[in-house]
């Protein structure tokens, strides 16, 4: 396994374990003009830190999935605009050049609403910027905003963890301390955010409190975010878990082996429809049929207040067929891609699906838990709801 030689996050040692000092994106310790990320394509076999030295590196990291998860995608976009400001900020048309970069970044991943949210937020700061000191530059201003976005995301995940913990506590009490079995899909862990994760945050908080918890981890084809990312980070944190194939979830639910389903989301409409990794909808249907609560861990930054009907209005990304035809893994000492499909096979690779609100038991947000409905979200976020189109 590759040895990490750089400092990860804010601490003085390289961290792989979720905790106060863990971060998924940070500035290089001895060169703050370089932004560093974990190359998630290499996990779990190699732990590689990847340098972003120009905004194009950030665009590549987003589109090619070196970074994944809506909150981390948004943060990477914000840091990419900081890198653009380093390049263009002092030029005559610097502001317009940075806005052009934002437009390009906005096309990299169409489904995750955090991308647009982060870009819009940074551009608002850019428009309001006044440089009244030789010691302040556009890059300084955008650097501060990227830092703020990241630290706010940590607190959002912490809030989700605190509120979701109560669900796990209640199930643990009913089971008299026997392990609470949580099923999750895709990766909505620390690696998908800046720290703690969304769907995994309640799990980490429960584990830290000594509550017996066990996680069923969907492999999540075709990119295997469950087997390669979620299982890896749960193992790093000592959380009991079992990897399952995607289609096993329904069987487990039928046989009483799942107490709770928690997934993340890349975009949620103001009415509570949820877009998440392809296959989430099928888990919701199985949970509904078996009377198992299905919750979505929802950072407020992933709420799209501009749309109401998820099936109609959420764009669904269709990705490269190579993700379906090949699998990345280890063969002996070698890491490689293996082709599993005949060359004359037609491939469809929809990356997300939409789970209608009627199948969602509740939304776990940093402000509390609410119904998957416009009224539920409006109760927790009245200001955003009031300003919704």
BALOBA-1460 file (C-alpha; in Angstrom, 3 decimals):
// residues 389
<rec num="1" residu="x" x="0.000" y="0.000" z="0.000"/>
<rec num="2" residu="x" x="1.332" y="3.413" z="-0.931"/>
<rec num="3" residu="x" x="2.863" y="5.339" z="1.926"/>
<rec num="4" residu="x" x="1.439" y="8.783" z="2.589"/>
<rec num="5" residu="x" x="4.276" y="11.267" z="2.941"/>
<rec num="6" residu="x" x="2.319" y="14.478" z="3.223"/>
<rec num="7" residu="x" x="0.257" y="15.909" z="6.041"/>
<rec num="8" residu="x" x="-3.443" y="15.219" z="5.722"/>
<rec num="9" residu="x" x="-5.812" y="17.842" z="7.019"/>
<rec num="10" residu="x" x="-5.003" y="20.093" z="9.948"/>
<rec num="11" residu="x" x="-3.064" y="17.664" z="12.127"/>
<rec num="12" residu="x" x="0.640" y="17.002" z="12.313"/>
<rec num="13" residu="x" x="0.477" y="13.383" z="11.181"/>
<rec num="14" residu="x" x="-1.094" y="11.678" z="8.198"/>
<rec num="15" residu="x" x="-4.627" y="10.609" z="9.066"/>
<rec num="16" residu="x" x="-6.723" y="7.840" z="7.597"/>
<rec num="17" residu="x" x="-9.218" y="7.638" z="10.441"/>
<rec num="18" residu="x" x="-12.295" y="9.803" z="10.737"/>
<rec num="19" residu="x" x="-11.916" y="12.270" z="13.594"/>
<rec num="20" residu="x" x="-11.662" y="15.939" z="14.426"/>
<rec num="21" residu="x" x="-8.519" y="16.495" z="12.356"/>
<rec num="22" residu="x" x="-9.421" y="14.408" z="9.307"/>
<rec num="23" residu="x" x="-9.991" y="16.226" z="6.010"/>
<rec num="24" residu="x" x="-10.501" y="15.036" z="2.426"/>
<rec num="25" residu="x" x="-9.207" y="18.245" z="0.809"/>
<rec num="26" residu="x" x="-6.571" y="20.593" z="2.170"/>
<rec num="27" residu="x" x="-3.732" y="22.950" z="1.268"/>
<rec num="28" residu="x" x="-0.262" y="21.507" z="1.103"/>
<rec num="29" residu="x" x="1.522" y="22.260" z="4.332"/>
<rec num="30" residu="x" x="4.609" y="23.881" z="2.853"/>
<rec num="31" residu="x" x="2.942" y="25.342" z="-0.259"/>
<rec num="32" residu="x" x="-0.599" y="26.740" z="0.178"/>
<rec num="33" residu="x" x="-0.841" y="27.348" z="-3.576"/>
<rec num="34" residu="x" x="-1.215" y="23.588" z="-3.971"/>
<rec num="35" residu="x" x="-4.479" y="21.912" z="-2.979"/>
<rec num="36" residu="x" x="-4.324" y="18.224" z="-2.106"/>
<rec num="37" residu="x" x="-6.913" y="15.457" z="-2.254"/>
<rec num="38" residu="x" x="-7.066" y="11.704" z="-1.801"/>
<rec num="39" residu="x" x="-7.221" y="10.010" z="-5.196"/>
<rec num="40" residu="x" x="-10.264" y="7.878" z="-4.506"/>
<rec num="41" residu="x" x="-9.815" y="5.920" z="-7.729"/>
<rec num="42" residu="x" x="-6.857" y="4.143" z="-6.107"/>
<rec num="43" residu="x" x="-8.585" y="3.032" z="-2.905"/>
<rec num="44" residu="x" x="-8.573" y="0.602" z="-1.211"/>
<rec num="45" residu="x" x="-5.367" y="-0.808" z="-2.667"/>
<rec num="46" residu="x" x="-3.314" y="2.385" z="-2.677"/>
<rec num="47" residu="x" x="-3.550" y="5.534" z="-0.577"/>
<rec num="48" residu="x" x="-2.394" y="8.273" z="-2.921"/>
<rec num="49" residu="x" x="-2.400" y="12.010" z="-2.316"/>
<rec num="50" residu="x" x="-2.980" y="13.970" z="-5.529"/>
<rec num="51" residu="x" x="-1.884" y="17.582" z="-6.068"/>
<rec num="52" residu="x" x="-4.127" y="20.189" z="-7.665"/>
<rec num="53" residu="x" x="-1.874" y="22.970" z="-8.917"/>
<rec num="54" residu="x" x="-4.226" y="24.632" z="-11.429"/>
<rec num="55" residu="x" x="-7.962" y="24.865" z="-11.865"/>
<rec num="56" residu="x" x="-7.946" y="22.324" z="-14.698"/>
<rec num="57" residu="x" x="-6.666" y="19.760" z="-12.185"/>
<rec num="58" residu="x" x="-9.761" y="20.399" z="-10.098"/>
<rec num="59" residu="x" x="-12.042" y="19.974" z="-13.105"/>
<rec num="60" residu="x" x="-10.328" y="16.689" z="-13.913"/>
<rec num="61" residu="x" x="-10.605" y="15.485" z="-10.321"/>
<rec num="62" residu="x" x="-14.355" y="16.124" z="-10.332"/>
<rec num="63" residu="x" x="-15.188" y="14.708" z="-13.747"/>
<rec num="64" residu="x" x="-12.926" y="11.653" z="-13.426"/>
<rec num="65" residu="x" x="-14.057" y="10.932" z="-9.870"/>
<rec num="66" residu="x" x="-10.815" y="11.380" z="-7.999"/>
<rec num="67" residu="x" x="-13.225" y="13.119" z="-5.644"/>
<rec num="68" residu="x" x="-16.765" y="11.875" z="-5.130"/>
<rec num="69" residu="x" x="-19.775" y="12.813" z="-3.081"/>
<rec num="70" residu="x" x="-21.786" y="15.994" z="-3.510"/>
<rec num="71" residu="x" x="-20.244" y="17.989" z="-0.616"/>
<rec num="72" residu="x" x="-16.657" y="17.155" z="-1.596"/>
<rec num="73" residu="x" x="-17.395" y="17.909" z="-5.253"/>
<rec num="74" residu="x" x="-18.645" y="21.345" z="-4.227"/>
<rec num="75" residu="x" x="-15.617" y="21.998" z="-2.042"/>
<rec num="76" residu="x" x="-13.267" y="20.917" z="-4.826"/>
<rec num="77" residu="x" x="-14.982" y="23.347" z="-7.172"/>
<rec num="78" residu="x" x="-14.499" y="26.157" z="-4.656"/>
<rec num="79" residu="x" x="-10.806" y="25.368" z="-4.306"/>
<rec num="80" residu="x" x="-10.515" y="25.179" z="-8.091"/>
<rec num="81" residu="x" x="-11.755" y="28.772" z="-8.312"/>
<rec num="82" residu="x" x="-9.087" y="29.718" z="-5.788"/>
<rec num="83" residu="x" x="-6.506" y="28.143" z="-8.098"/>
<rec num="84" residu="x" x="-8.043" y="30.090" z="-10.992"/>
<rec num="85" residu="x" x="-7.691" y="33.272" z="-8.962"/>
<rec num="86" residu="x" x="-4.012" y="32.539" z="-8.432"/>
<rec num="87" residu="x" x="-3.656" y="32.355" z="-12.207"/>
<rec num="88" residu="x" x="-5.974" y="35.127" z="-13.370"/>
<rec num="89" residu="x" x="-6.753" y="37.241" z="-10.311"/>
<rec num="90" residu="x" x="-4.146" y="39.905" z="-10.960"/>
<rec num="91" residu="x" x="-4.891" y="40.234" z="-14.671"/>
<rec num="92" residu="x" x="-7.027" y="42.959" z="-16.234"/>
<rec num="93" residu="x" x="-9.932" y="40.610" z="-16.960"/>
<rec num="94" residu="x" x="-9.332" y="38.384" z="-13.952"/>
<rec num="95" residu="x" x="-12.887" y="38.413" z="-12.625"/>
<rec num="96" residu="x" x="-14.383" y="37.457" z="-15.985"/>
<rec num="97" residu="x" x="-11.771" y="34.741" z="-16.472"/>
<rec num="98" residu="x" x="-12.651" y="33.226" z="-13.102"/>
<rec num="99" residu="x" x="-16.345" y="33.302" z="-14.021"/>
<rec num="100" residu="x" x="-15.539" y="31.478" z="-17.245"/>
<rec num="101" residu="x" x="-13.752" y="28.835" z="-15.194"/>
<rec num="102" residu="x" x="-16.822" y="28.518" z="-12.979"/>
<rec num="103" residu="x" x="-18.975" y="27.891" z="-16.055"/>
<rec num="104" residu="x" x="-16.611" y="25.135" z="-17.181"/>
<rec num="105" residu="x" x="-16.544" y="23.540" z="-13.736"/>
<rec num="106" residu="x" x="-20.328" y="23.610" z="-13.643"/>
<rec num="107" residu="x" x="-20.470" y="21.163" z="-16.548"/>
<rec num="108" residu="x" x="-18.278" y="18.497" z="-14.934"/>
<rec num="109" residu="x" x="-20.992" y="16.685" z="-12.917"/>
<rec num="110" residu="x" x="-24.590" y="17.695" z="-13.689"/>
<rec num="111" residu="x" x="-26.516" y="15.847" z="-10.980"/>
<rec num="112" residu="x" x="-24.800" y="16.908" z="-7.734"/>
<rec num="113" residu="x" x="-26.365" y="20.229" z="-6.758"/>
<rec num="114" residu="x" x="-23.530" y="21.126" z="-4.370"/>
<rec num="115" residu="x" x="-21.381" y="21.825" z="-7.399"/>
<rec num="116" residu="x" x="-23.642" y="24.602" z="-8.604"/>
<rec num="117" residu="x" x="-24.250" y="25.806" z="-5.042"/>
<rec num="118" residu="x" x="-20.540" y="26.174" z="-4.285"/>
<rec num="119" residu="x" x="-19.771" y="27.876" z="-7.591"/>
<rec num="120" residu="x" x="-22.643" y="30.345" z="-7.167"/>
<rec num="121" residu="x" x="-21.546" y="31.108" z="-3.615"/>
<rec num="122" residu="x" x="-17.949" y="31.818" z="-4.585"/>
<rec num="123" residu="x" x="-19.008" y="33.944" z="-7.559"/>
<rec num="124" residu="x" x="-21.224" y="36.051" z="-5.269"/>
<rec num="125" residu="x" x="-18.186" y="36.662" z="-3.076"/>
<rec num="126" residu="x" x="-16.141" y="37.466" z="-6.161"/>
<rec num="127" residu="x" x="-18.721" y="40.017" z="-7.335"/>
<rec num="128" residu="x" x="-18.789" y="41.675" z="-3.926"/>
<rec num="129" residu="x" x="-15.024" y="41.772" z="-3.533"/>
<rec num="130" residu="x" x="-13.337" y="45.120" z="-3.072"/>
<rec num="131" residu="x" x="-9.563" y="45.169" z="-3.060"/>
<rec num="132" residu="x" x="-8.578" y="48.103" z="-0.873"/>
<rec num="133" residu="x" x="-5.175" y="46.878" z="0.238"/>
<rec num="134" residu="x" x="-2.056" y="45.730" z="-1.517"/>
<rec num="135" residu="x" x="-1.971" y="42.887" z="0.989"/>
<rec num="136" residu="x" x="-5.307" y="41.441" z="-0.183"/>
<rec num="137" residu="x" x="-5.916" y="39.746" z="-3.539"/>
<rec num="138" residu="x" x="-8.778" y="37.951" z="-5.237"/>
<rec num="139" residu="x" x="-6.947" y="34.725" z="-4.477"/>
<rec num="140" residu="x" x="-6.905" y="35.603" z="-0.763"/>
<rec num="141" residu="x" x="-10.646" y="36.258" z="-0.816"/>
<rec num="142" residu="x" x="-11.494" y="33.038" z="-2.648"/>
<rec num="143" residu="x" x="-9.114" y="31.064" z="-0.448"/>
<rec num="144" residu="x" x="-10.990" y="32.270" z="2.633"/>
<rec num="145" residu="x" x="-14.324" y="31.322" z="1.070"/>
<rec num="146" residu="x" x="-13.133" y="27.825" z="0.120"/>
<rec num="147" residu="x" x="-11.919" y="27.321" z="3.694"/>
<rec num="148" residu="x" x="-15.269" y="28.502" z="5.035"/>
<rec num="149" residu="x" x="-17.194" y="26.116" z="2.786"/>
<rec num="150" residu="x" x="-15.102" y="23.220" z="4.052"/>
<rec num="151" residu="x" x="-15.400" y="24.053" z="7.734"/>
<rec num="152" residu="x" x="-19.136" y="24.625" z="7.428"/>
<rec num="153" residu="x" x="-19.480" y="21.221" z="5.792"/>
<rec num="154" residu="x" x="-17.732" y="19.597" z="8.742"/>
<rec num="155" residu="x" x="-20.295" y="21.142" z="11.084"/>
<rec num="156" residu="x" x="-23.151" y="20.089" z="8.801"/>
<rec num="157" residu="x" x="-21.967" y="16.472" z="8.910"/>
<rec num="158" residu="x" x="-21.546" y="16.727" z="12.668"/>
<rec num="159" residu="x" x="-25.158" y="17.911" z="12.970"/>
<rec num="160" residu="x" x="-26.385" y="15.036" z="10.814"/>
<rec num="161" residu="x" x="-24.434" y="12.657" z="13.011"/>
<rec num="162" residu="x" x="-25.912" y="14.032" z="16.216"/>
<rec num="163" residu="x" x="-29.507" y="13.869" z="14.997"/>
<rec num="164" residu="x" x="-29.166" y="10.530" z="13.248"/>
<rec num="165" residu="x" x="-27.565" y="9.043" z="16.345"/>
<rec num="166" residu="x" x="-30.924" y="9.243" z="18.095"/>
<rec num="167" residu="x" x="-32.449" y="6.852" z="15.545"/>
<rec num="168" residu="x" x="-29.737" y="4.289" z="16.202"/>
<rec num="169" residu="x" x="-30.025" y="4.754" z="19.972"/>
<rec num="170" residu="x" x="-33.751" y="4.079" z="19.854"/>
<rec num="171" residu="x" x="-33.308" y="0.887" z="17.841"/>
<rec num="172" residu="x" x="-30.513" y="-0.215" z="20.185"/>
<rec num="173" residu="x" x="-32.834" y="0.244" z="23.176"/>
<rec num="174" residu="x" x="-35.544" y="-1.820" z="21.501"/>
<rec num="175" residu="x" x="-33.009" y="-4.561" z="20.740"/>
<rec num="176" residu="x" x="-31.665" y="-4.463" z="24.304"/>
<rec num="177" residu="x" x="-28.155" y="-3.618" z="23.159"/>
<rec num="178" residu="x" x="-27.927" y="-6.122" z="20.340"/>
<rec num="179" residu="x" x="-26.182" y="-4.766" z="17.237"/>
<rec num="180" residu="x" x="-28.154" y="-2.317" z="15.136"/>
<rec num="181" residu="x" x="-27.907" y="-3.430" z="11.512"/>
<rec num="182" residu="x" x="-27.721" y="-0.487" z="9.124"/>
<rec num="183" residu="x" x="-27.729" y="-0.923" z="5.347"/>
<rec num="184" residu="x" x="-26.167" y="1.788" z="3.210"/>
<rec num="185" residu="x" x="-25.637" y="2.282" z="-0.506"/>
<rec num="186" residu="x" x="-22.781" y="3.940" z="-2.388"/>
<rec num="187" residu="x" x="-20.360" y="6.049" z="-0.334"/>
<rec num="188" residu="x" x="-21.825" y="8.753" z="1.842"/>
<rec num="189" residu="x" x="-18.957" y="8.612" z="4.299"/>
<rec num="190" residu="x" x="-16.070" y="10.839" z="5.260"/>
<rec num="191" residu="x" x="-14.652" y="10.443" z="1.767"/>
<rec num="192" residu="x" x="-17.796" y="11.974" z="0.254"/>
<rec num="193" residu="x" x="-17.681" y="15.061" z="2.451"/>
<rec num="194" residu="x" x="-14.943" y="16.969" z="4.247"/>
<rec num="195" residu="x" x="-15.276" y="14.863" z="7.395"/>
<rec num="196" residu="x" x="-17.682" y="12.404" z="9.106"/>
<rec num="197" residu="x" x="-19.885" y="11.898" z="6.052"/>
<rec num="198" residu="x" x="-23.649" y="12.065" z="5.817"/>
<rec num="199" residu="x" x="-25.116" y="8.540" z="5.977"/>
<rec num="200" residu="x" x="-22.119" y="7.322" z="7.973"/>
<rec num="201" residu="x" x="-22.020" y="10.208" z="10.456"/>
<rec num="202" residu="x" x="-24.695" y="8.695" z="12.761"/>
<rec num="203" residu="x" x="-22.885" y="5.357" z="12.520"/>
<rec num="204" residu="x" x="-19.548" y="6.879" z="13.539"/>
<rec num="205" residu="x" x="-21.160" y="8.768" z="16.405"/>
<rec num="206" residu="x" x="-22.927" y="5.608" z="17.606"/>
<rec num="207" residu="x" x="-19.716" y="3.594" z="17.406"/>
<rec num="208" residu="x" x="-17.881" y="6.293" z="19.371"/>
<rec num="209" residu="x" x="-20.504" y="6.049" z="22.115"/>
<rec num="210" residu="x" x="-20.040" y="2.306" z="22.386"/>
<rec num="211" residu="x" x="-23.359" y="1.382" z="20.776"/>
<rec num="212" residu="x" x="-23.169" y="-1.953" z="18.977"/>
<rec num="213" residu="x" x="-23.681" y="-1.217" z="15.299"/>
<rec num="214" residu="x" x="-23.085" y="-3.274" z="12.169"/>
<rec num="215" residu="x" x="-23.202" y="-1.991" z="8.604"/>
<rec num="216" residu="x" x="-24.312" y="-3.882" z="5.518"/>
<rec num="217" residu="x" x="-22.306" y="-2.275" z="2.705"/>
<rec num="218" residu="x" x="-23.673" y="-2.500" z="-0.832"/>
<rec num="219" residu="x" x="-20.811" y="-2.923" z="-3.297"/>
<rec num="220" residu="x" x="-22.511" y="-0.270" z="-5.471"/>
<rec num="221" residu="x" x="-21.751" y="-1.147" z="-9.045"/>
<rec num="222" residu="x" x="-20.431" y="-0.013" z="-11.406"/>
<rec num="223" residu="x" x="-17.809" y="2.157" z="-9.655"/>
<rec num="224" residu="x" x="-17.898" y="0.047" z="-6.471"/>
<rec num="225" residu="x" x="-17.962" y="3.006" z="-4.112"/>
<rec num="226" residu="x" x="-19.307" y="0.727" z="-1.410"/>
<rec num="227" residu="x" x="-16.720" y="-2.015" z="-1.667"/>
<rec num="228" residu="x" x="-13.777" y="0.261" z="-2.413"/>
<rec num="229" residu="x" x="-14.582" y="3.318" z="-0.302"/>
<rec num="230" residu="x" x="-17.244" y="2.717" z="2.350"/>
<rec num="231" residu="x" x="-15.877" y="-0.666" z="3.408"/>
<rec num="232" residu="x" x="-12.344" y="0.781" z="3.483"/>
<rec num="233" residu="x" x="-13.170" y="3.711" z="5.710"/>
<rec num="234" residu="x" x="-15.366" y="1.655" z="8.039"/>
<rec num="235" residu="x" x="-12.460" y="-0.777" z="8.444"/>
<rec num="236" residu="x" x="-10.062" y="2.101" z="9.132"/>
<rec num="237" residu="x" x="-12.406" y="3.240" z="11.900"/>
<rec num="238" residu="x" x="-13.004" y="-0.208" z="13.380"/>
<rec num="239" residu="x" x="-16.738" y="-0.251" z="12.616"/>
<rec num="240" residu="x" x="-18.122" y="-3.789" z="12.139"/>
<rec num="241" residu="x" x="-19.396" y="-4.224" z="8.600"/>
<rec num="242" residu="x" x="-20.128" y="-6.809" z="5.917"/>
<rec num="243" residu="x" x="-19.854" y="-6.252" z="2.195"/>
<rec num="244" residu="x" x="-22.770" y="-7.530" z="0.117"/>
<rec num="245" residu="x" x="-23.611" y="-7.545" z="-3.581"/>
<rec num="246" residu="x" x="-26.094" y="-4.870" z="-4.570"/>
<rec num="247" residu="x" x="-28.997" y="-7.263" z="-5.066"/>
<rec num="248" residu="x" x="-28.690" y="-8.896" z="-1.628"/>
<rec num="249" residu="x" x="-30.346" y="-6.064" z="0.279"/>
<rec num="250" residu="x" x="-33.899" y="-7.186" z="-0.364"/>
<rec num="251" residu="x" x="-33.137" y="-10.709" z="0.817"/>
<rec num="252" residu="x" x="-31.612" y="-9.402" z="4.039"/>
<rec num="253" residu="x" x="-34.640" y="-7.217" z="4.681"/>
<rec num="254" residu="x" x="-37.040" y="-10.106" z="4.097"/>
<rec num="255" residu="x" x="-35.227" y="-12.127" z="6.760"/>
<rec num="256" residu="x" x="-35.130" y="-9.424" z="9.443"/>
<rec num="257" residu="x" x="-31.420" y="-8.746" z="9.090"/>
<rec num="258" residu="x" x="-31.733" y="-4.997" z="8.492"/>
<rec num="259" residu="x" x="-33.019" y="-2.553" z="11.125"/>
<rec num="260" residu="x" x="-32.479" y="0.686" z="9.278"/>
<rec num="261" residu="x" x="-31.448" y="1.963" z="5.848"/>
<rec num="262" residu="x" x="-29.526" y="5.235" z="5.581"/>
<rec num="263" residu="x" x="-28.271" y="6.591" z="2.276"/>
<rec num="264" residu="x" x="-26.885" y="9.904" z="1.143"/>
<rec num="265" residu="x" x="-28.118" y="12.165" z="-1.633"/>
<rec num="266" residu="x" x="-26.663" y="14.198" z="-4.468"/>
<rec num="267" residu="x" x="-29.743" y="16.339" z="-4.953"/>
<rec num="268" residu="x" x="-33.076" y="16.550" z="-3.149"/>
<rec num="269" residu="x" x="-36.039" y="18.521" z="-4.389"/>
<rec num="270" residu="x" x="-37.999" y="20.908" z="-2.195"/>
<rec num="271" residu="x" x="-40.757" y="18.241" z="-2.114"/>
<rec num="272" residu="x" x="-38.437" y="15.540" z="-0.753"/>
<rec num="273" residu="x" x="-37.645" y="13.486" z="-3.869"/>
<rec num="274" residu="x" x="-34.090" y="12.164" z="-3.615"/>
<rec num="275" residu="x" x="-31.507" y="11.623" z="-6.357"/>
<rec num="276" residu="x" x="-28.735" y="9.295" z="-5.282"/>
<rec num="277" residu="x" x="-26.460" y="6.640" z="-6.725"/>
<rec num="278" residu="x" x="-28.198" y="4.241" z="-9.098"/>
<rec num="279" residu="x" x="-29.857" y="1.435" z="-7.116"/>
<rec num="280" residu="x" x="-31.019" y="3.605" z="-4.208"/>
<rec num="281" residu="x" x="-34.610" y="3.519" z="-5.475"/>
<rec num="282" residu="x" x="-34.635" y="-0.282" z="-5.383"/>
<rec num="283" residu="x" x="-33.422" y="-0.257" z="-1.774"/>
<rec num="284" residu="x" x="-36.231" y="2.139" z="-0.884"/>
<rec num="285" residu="x" x="-38.798" y="-0.147" z="-2.505"/>
<rec num="286" residu="x" x="-37.473" y="-3.182" z="-0.631"/>
<rec num="287" residu="x" x="-37.469" y="-1.274" z="2.654"/>
<rec num="288" residu="x" x="-41.028" y="-0.077" z="2.050"/>
<rec num="289" residu="x" x="-42.234" y="-3.618" z="1.300"/>
<rec num="290" residu="x" x="-40.639" y="-4.954" z="4.470"/>
<rec num="291" residu="x" x="-41.601" y="-2.149" z="6.844"/>
<rec num="292" residu="x" x="-38.016" y="-1.035" z="7.403"/>
<rec num="293" residu="x" x="-37.322" y="2.684" z="7.926"/>
<rec num="294" residu="x" x="-35.530" y="4.287" z="4.996"/>
<rec num="295" residu="x" x="-33.765" y="7.537" z="5.853"/>
<rec num="296" residu="x" x="-31.732" y="9.889" z="3.711"/>
<rec num="297" residu="x" x="-28.914" y="11.881" z="5.320"/>
<rec num="298" residu="x" x="-29.351" y="15.300" z="3.796"/>
<rec num="299" residu="x" x="-26.979" y="18.260" z="4.059"/>
<rec num="300" residu="x" x="-29.003" y="21.401" z="3.429"/>
<rec num="301" residu="x" x="-26.550" y="22.273" z="0.658"/>
<rec num="302" residu="x" x="-27.958" y="19.406" z="-1.423"/>
<rec num="303" residu="x" x="-31.530" y="20.725" z="-1.358"/>
<rec num="304" residu="x" x="-32.515" y="22.143" z="-4.720"/>
<rec num="305" residu="x" x="-35.205" y="24.654" z="-3.803"/>
<rec num="306" residu="x" x="-35.805" y="25.471" z="-7.469"/>
<rec num="307" residu="x" x="-37.414" y="22.163" z="-8.428"/>
<rec num="308" residu="x" x="-40.333" y="20.127" z="-7.170"/>
<rec num="309" residu="x" x="-40.554" y="16.952" z="-9.255"/>
<rec num="310" residu="x" x="-37.390" y="14.862" z="-9.069"/>
<rec num="311" residu="x" x="-38.332" y="12.439" z="-11.839"/>
<rec num="312" residu="x" x="-39.024" y="15.273" z="-14.244"/>
<rec num="313" residu="x" x="-36.520" y="17.938" z="-13.231"/>
<rec num="314" residu="x" x="-33.326" y="16.300" z="-11.957"/>
<rec num="315" residu="x" x="-30.814" y="15.669" z="-14.754"/>
<rec num="316" residu="x" x="-29.473" y="12.127" z="-14.563"/>
<rec num="317" residu="x" x="-25.836" y="11.781" z="-15.565"/>
<rec num="318" residu="x" x="-25.034" y="8.966" z="-17.974"/>
<rec num="319" residu="x" x="-21.385" y="8.065" z="-17.646"/>
<rec num="320" residu="x" x="-18.738" y="6.285" z="-19.676"/>
<rec num="321" residu="x" x="-19.603" y="2.640" z="-20.558"/>
<rec num="322" residu="x" x="-16.063" y="1.674" z="-19.517"/>
<rec num="323" residu="x" x="-17.212" y="1.935" z="-15.895"/>
<rec num="324" residu="x" x="-19.527" y="-1.012" z="-16.554"/>
<rec num="325" residu="x" x="-17.243" y="-3.120" z="-18.714"/>
<rec num="326" residu="x" x="-14.153" y="-2.963" z="-16.495"/>
<rec num="327" residu="x" x="-13.372" y="-3.528" z="-12.822"/>
<rec num="328" residu="x" x="-10.335" y="-2.150" z="-11.019"/>
<rec num="329" residu="x" x="-8.543" y="-4.346" z="-8.534"/>
<rec num="330" residu="x" x="-5.460" y="-6.255" z="-7.504"/>
<rec num="331" residu="x" x="-4.134" y="-9.306" z="-9.287"/>
<rec num="332" residu="x" x="-1.247" y="-10.655" z="-7.277"/>
<rec num="333" residu="x" x="1.087" y="-7.694" z="-6.846"/>
<rec num="334" residu="x" x="-0.351" y="-5.818" z="-9.810"/>
<rec num="335" residu="x" x="-3.146" y="-3.262" z="-9.865"/>
<rec num="336" residu="x" x="-5.116" y="-3.305" z="-13.093"/>
<rec num="337" residu="x" x="-8.429" y="-2.947" z="-14.892"/>
<rec num="338" residu="x" x="-10.065" y="-6.178" z="-16.011"/>
<rec num="339" residu="x" x="-12.552" y="-6.265" z="-18.886"/>
<rec num="340" residu="x" x="-15.591" y="-8.409" z="-18.062"/>
<rec num="341" residu="x" x="-17.856" y="-7.821" z="-21.067"/>
<rec num="342" residu="x" x="-17.876" y="-8.922" z="-24.700"/>
<rec num="343" residu="x" x="-16.721" y="-6.140" z="-27.009"/>
<rec num="344" residu="x" x="-19.951" y="-6.105" z="-29.068"/>
<rec num="345" residu="x" x="-22.232" y="-5.482" z="-26.067"/>
<rec num="346" residu="x" x="-24.310" y="-2.302" z="-25.855"/>
<rec num="347" residu="x" x="-23.889" y="-0.541" z="-22.522"/>
<rec num="348" residu="x" x="-26.097" y="1.846" z="-20.548"/>
<rec num="349" residu="x" x="-24.580" y="3.540" z="-17.514"/>
<rec num="350" residu="x" x="-27.033" y="5.801" z="-15.728"/>
<rec num="351" residu="x" x="-25.237" y="7.041" z="-12.630"/>
<rec num="352" residu="x" x="-28.218" y="8.043" z="-10.479"/>
<rec num="353" residu="x" x="-31.870" y="7.310" z="-9.885"/>
<rec num="354" residu="x" x="-34.641" y="9.213" z="-8.114"/>
<rec num="355" residu="x" x="-36.464" y="7.893" z="-5.060"/>
<rec num="356" residu="x" x="-39.891" y="9.542" z="-4.722"/>
<rec num="357" residu="x" x="-40.552" y="11.166" z="-1.352"/>
<rec num="358" residu="x" x="-43.360" y="8.703" z="-0.554"/>
<rec num="359" residu="x" x="-40.761" y="5.968" z="-0.025"/>
<rec num="360" residu="x" x="-38.535" y="8.060" z="2.273"/>
<rec num="361" residu="x" x="-39.286" y="7.688" z="5.984"/>
<rec num="362" residu="x" x="-37.471" y="10.888" z="6.844"/>
<rec num="363" residu="x" x="-34.631" y="13.246" z="6.031"/>
<rec num="364" residu="x" x="-31.759" y="13.573" z="8.501"/>
<rec num="365" residu="x" x="-30.374" y="17.102" z="8.268"/>
<rec num="366" residu="x" x="-27.991" y="19.228" z="10.314"/>
<rec num="367" residu="x" x="-31.062" y="20.996" z="11.741"/>
<rec num="368" residu="x" x="-32.959" y="17.855" z="12.711"/>
<rec num="369" residu="x" x="-35.065" y="15.087" z="11.186"/>
<rec num="370" residu="x" x="-38.110" y="15.914" z="9.092"/>
<rec num="371" residu="x" x="-40.636" y="14.366" z="6.769"/>
<rec num="372" residu="x" x="-39.631" y="14.060" z="3.123"/>
<rec num="373" residu="x" x="-41.963" y="16.817" z="2.022"/>
<rec num="374" residu="x" x="-41.995" y="20.497" z="1.233"/>
<rec num="375" residu="x" x="-43.654" y="21.172" z="4.580"/>
<rec num="376" residu="x" x="-41.042" y="19.103" z="6.415"/>
<rec num="377" residu="x" x="-38.101" y="20.846" z="4.781"/>
<rec num="378" residu="x" x="-39.739" y="24.259" z="5.140"/>
<rec num="379" residu="x" x="-40.117" y="23.727" z="8.867"/>
<rec num="380" residu="x" x="-36.385" y="23.198" z="9.286"/>
<rec num="381" residu="x" x="-35.251" y="25.709" z="6.659"/>
<rec num="382" residu="x" x="-37.909" y="28.433" z="6.588"/>
<rec num="383" residu="x" x="-35.709" y="31.139" z="5.100"/>
<rec num="384" residu="x" x="-34.561" y="29.002" z="2.158"/>
<rec num="385" residu="x" x="-38.106" y="27.804" z="1.568"/>
<rec num="386" residu="x" x="-39.451" y="31.349" z="1.602"/>
<rec num="387" residu="x" x="-36.972" y="32.346" z="-1.087"/>
<rec num="388" residu="x" x="-37.642" y="29.274" z="-3.243"/>
<rec num="389" residu="x" x="-38.773" y="29.899" z="-6.786"/>
